[in-house]
């Protein structure tokens, strides 16, 4: 017999006073309303209630004393904690003051250092200028004497330093009067043009040797000269740096065209982009009235042979690269990929499965592997994104939509068909039959990952493909292809989810069949029974809660409610049919109500009004198992049962052990 405290604690959450009183009455000898070993004894029941109230008061006082003790302890610890916090705040304030003093000292030192640096710079700058002026005067004297003795003018390896000096002397000479310094001005000008000629020759030689770095160095020196070479009369020497790109297009592309297609495509994209950017810069200079036509023809002559074959090489590379990414993934899983389709029998099985939802052949064990990889998906999408970028830059405007669509088809083939659709096929084959015991339902993991991949696929479609085809007839074709692929995969997802729900219901049915006993609802000793849910009910509720959580993690949006609604309806149908397999004594009816109350709590986890309404109605139906015979008509006309079929109500009343004895059927005649 439970004590008041144990009885109070064993009550379901939230606390229901009516249920508590009902359970107390049932455990009191002579307190029930259905007869039994002892007749109903109101005085004994009143006495039990009064004693129980006194015991609850004592229990309340005991709990209150414990609460006061805990509150006192909490207040004491709160004060101690407050003192510790105050000590820490004071320590922090002291540390903060020290940091402020240190910061001020550092700022003071930094100011002094900056001031000293300014003073040193003020002294050093005039000194450097004086040294530079003295050096230039020394070289100027050599031109006055007519004999260049310095090594810098005679050593070819020091041409860069010599160019810097002669450029400065040339500027100085222009400011000198002609009548007194005509001879030295002529010598400086002669050396100026001589060095200019040498630099141009060096640039040309470096270009022929393919030494781009040397070309950049020479171009940087020539930048300060007023170049008069006949080939460079129309634009500034700063463009020489960029001309290195044009000079080596053929060499850079031909060396990788057949040996490294990936690098070839990267080089082609890079060189073409840099060349078109250079052409834009060149249009700023006086290249004639038809400069745009001239530059367009120049670029076309350089790249035409490469652009003509670009899209085929792009598709071949993307096809090979995607297949390699997929194969590398399956190899890492030690998985030999199964052929898809490939025969009339296989196609027939697929059609039968899609139309009847029947598992054809034994299920395979994937050991929890979904055969979907976000890393693989990201790699495929990244390769395709690079292909779209190259396609946008390298395709002729008239061919751009067609080329972009061909790249999209390759993405569909490798991502949607070879990876996602294949994983769905494996997942469907791995779903066990509905009567399997302890089945591991991994298909929901496949659904979860497939949803994530769909979002990534859709994002790339909108971000990278749509801008390339939005204004062309190919847009309709792309949208149709995308819709077709997604609908095909949704059919398989729906089939797998439906079969998974069947397995869940089958597992519940297995639990009920093995755990539920007929004596659960017809106890031998009606007066010594705990009013609580049965073991079968507890296990089913735990299983259902776990599956509801799995569905929420695997789905998103409205799909969650759709799947949970279907699971909830099947769950209700199973429990409804299960309860109709037993006959119920008065106490057994109370136990059935406890079971349905727990099932209803599980139904709340679905957060679907329809499912909760179904279990509310089932709970009301179970009341027919315990209500007094004279009250049957009143209960049947209640709000929750009045609209139900009379045959259904009668069927539940027939489950009562006292149905024939009490002639309860007359209430439905």
Residue pairs with C-beta under 8 A, 6 or more apart in sequence:
1 27
2 10
2 27
2 530
3 55
4 52
4 55
4 56
4 59
5 59
7 20
7 23
7 24
7 27
8 20
8 56
8 59
10 530
10 532
11 19
11 20
11 23
12 19
12 597
12 598
12 601
22 531
23 531
24 31
24 48
24 49
24 52
25 31
25 32
25 45
26 32
26 529
26 531
26 587
26 590
27 531
28 44
28 45
28 48
29 37
29 38
29 41
29 44
29 527
30 38
30 39
30 40
30 41
30 44
30 45
31 40
31 41
31 44
31 45
31 48
32 40
32 527
32 586
33 40
33 628
34 586
34 628
36 526
36 527
36 586
37 526
37 527
38 527
136 165
136 168
136 169
136 172
138 150
139 150
139 153
139 165
139 169
140 169
140 172
140 184
142 148
142 149
142 150
142 153
143 169
143 184
143 187
143 188
143 191
144 184
146 187
148 154
148 191
151 158
152 158
152 161
152 162
152 165
153 162
153 191
156 198
159 195
159 198
159 199
159 202
159 221
160 217
160 221
162 195
163 195
163 199
163 221
163 224
163 225
164 221
164 224
166 188
166 191
166 192
166 195
167 192
167 224
167 225
169 188
169 192
170 188
170 189
170 192
173 181
173 184
173 185
173 188
173 189
174 185
176 184
176 185
178 185
192 225
196 222
196 225
196 227
196 228
199 218
199 221
199 222
199 225
200 222
200 227
200 229
202 214
202 218
203 215
203 218
203 219
203 222
203 240
206 212
206 214
206 215
206 218
207 215
207 244
207 247
210 248
210 251
212 244
212 247
212 248
215 240
215 241
215 243
215 244
215 247
216 241
216 244
218 240
219 237
219 238
219 240
219 241
220 241
222 237
222 240
223 237
223 238
223 240
225 237
227 237
232 240
234 285
234 286
234 287
235 282
235 285
235 286
235 287
236 285
239 278
239 281
239 282
239 285
242 274
242 278
242 281
243 278
245 271
245 274
245 275
245 278
246 275
246 278
246 302
249 271
249 275
249 302
249 303
250 302
252 267
252 271
253 264
253 267
253 268
253 271
253 306
256 263
256 264
256 267
257 264
261 313
261 316
261 317
261 320
262 317
262 321
264 313
265 313
265 314
265 317
265 390
268 303
268 306
268 310
268 390
268 394
269 389
269 390
269 393
269 394
271 303
272 299
272 303
272 307
272 393
272 394
273 393
275 299
275 302
275 303
276 299
279 295
279 296
279 298
279 299
282 291
282 295
283 291
283 292
283 295
287 294
287 295
288 294
307 394
307 396
310 390
310 394
310 395
311 391
311 395
311 399
311 403
311 406
314 387
314 390
314 391
314 403
314 407
315 406
315 407
315 410
318 383
318 384
318 387
318 407
318 410
319 410
319 414
321 383
322 380
322 383
322 410
322 413
322 414
322 415
322 418
323 414
323 418
325 376
325 379
325 380
325 383
326 376
326 380
326 414
326 418
326 419
329 373
329 375
329 376
330 336
330 337
330 371
333 369
333 371
335 369
335 371
337 422
338 422
338 425
338 426
340 346
340 421
340 422
340 425
341 347
341 350
349 360
349 361
352 358
352 360
353 359
353 360
353 428
353 495
354 491
354 492
354 495
357 495
357 498
357 499
359 431
359 433
359 499
361 429
363 429
363 430
363 431
363 432
363 433
363 436
364 426
364 429
364 430
365 430
366 426
366 427
366 430
366 442
368 440
368 442
368 445
369 442
370 423
370 427
370 442
370 445
370 446
370 449
371 422
371 423
371 426
371 427
372 419
372 420
372 423
372 446
372 449
372 450
372 453
373 419
374 449
374 452
374 453
374 456
376 419
377 415
377 419
377 453
377 456
377 457
378 456
380 411
380 414
380 415
380 419
381 411
381 415
381 456
381 457
381 460
384 407
384 410
384 411
384 460
384 464
385 460
385 464
387 407
388 404
388 407
388 464
388 465
388 468
389 464
391 400
391 403
391 404
391 407
391 468
392 400
392 404
392 467
392 468
395 403
395 404
400 468
400 469
400 472
401 468
401 469
401 472
401 473
401 474
401 475
402 474
404 465
404 468
404 469
404 474
405 469
405 474
405 477
405 478
408 461
408 465
408 478
408 481
409 481
411 457
411 460
412 481
412 482
412 485
415 453
415 457
416 457
416 485
416 489
417 485
420 450
420 453
420 489
421 488
421 489
421 492
423 446
423 449
423 450
424 446
424 450
424 489
424 492
424 493
424 496
425 492
427 442
427 443
427 446
427 496
428 443
428 492
428 495
428 496
428 499
430 442
430 443
431 441
431 443
431 496
431 499
431 500
431 503
432 439
432 440
432 503
433 503
433 506
434 499
434 502
434 503
434 505
434 506
435 506
435 510
436 503
436 506
437 507
437 510
438 507
439 503
439 506
439 507
441 500
441 503
441 504
441 550
443 496
443 497
443 499
443 500
444 497
444 500
444 550
444 551
444 553
444 554
445 554
446 496
447 493
447 496
447 497
447 554
447 555
448 553
448 554
448 555
450 489
450 493
451 554
451 555
451 556
451 559
454 486
461 478
461 482
465 478
466 475
469 475
469 478
497 563
498 566
501 563
501 566
501 567
501 570
504 547
504 567
504 570
505 567
505 570
505 571
505 574
507 543
508 540
508 543
508 544
508 571
508 574
509 574
509 578
511 536
511 539
511 540
511 543
512 536
512 540
512 574
512 578
515 534
515 535
515 536
515 539
516 534
516 536
516 578
516 582
518 582
520 534
520 536
520 582
520 588
520 591
521 582
521 583
521 584
521 585
521 588
521 589
521 591
521 592
522 582
522 583
522 584
522 585
522 588
522 657
523 529
523 585
523 587
523 588
523 591
526 585
526 586
526 587
529 587
529 591
531 590
531 591
531 594
532 591
532 594
533 541
533 591
533 594
533 595
533 597
533 598
534 591
534 594
534 595
536 595
537 594
537 595
537 598
537 599
538 598
540 599
540 602
541 598
541 599
541 601
541 602
544 571
544 602
544 605
545 602
545 605
547 567
548 564
548 567
548 602
548 605
548 606
551 560
551 563
551 564
551 567
552 560
552 564
555 563
561 607
561 608
564 606
564 607
564 608
564 611
565 606
565 608
565 610
565 611
567 606
568 603
568 606
568 608
568 610
568 611
568 614
569 610
569 611
569 614
571 599
571 602
571 603
571 611
572 603
572 611
572 614
572 615
572 618
575 596
575 599
575 615
575 618
576 618
579 592
579 596
579 618
579 622
579 655
580 651
580 652
580 655
582 588
582 592
582 655
583 655
583 656
583 657
584 592
584 625
584 655
584 656
584 657
585 657
586 626
586 657
586 658
588 625
588 657
589 622
589 625
589 626
589 656
590 626
592 622
592 625
593 619
593 622
593 623
593 625
593 626
596 615
596 618
596 619
596 622
597 619
599 615
599 618
600 612
600 615
600 616
600 618
600 619
603 611
603 612
603 614
603 615
604 612
606 612
616 640
617 640
617 641
617 644
620 638
620 640
620 641
621 641
621 644
621 648
621 649
621 652
622 652
623 635
624 632
624 635
624 636
624 649
624 652
624 653
624 656
625 652
625 655
625 656
627 635
629 658
629 662
629 664
629 667
632 653
632 664
632 667
633 667
635 641
636 642
636 649
636 667
641 649
646 668
649 668
650 665
650 668
653 659
653 664
653 665
653 667
653 668
654 664
654 665
656 662
656 664
658 664
659 665
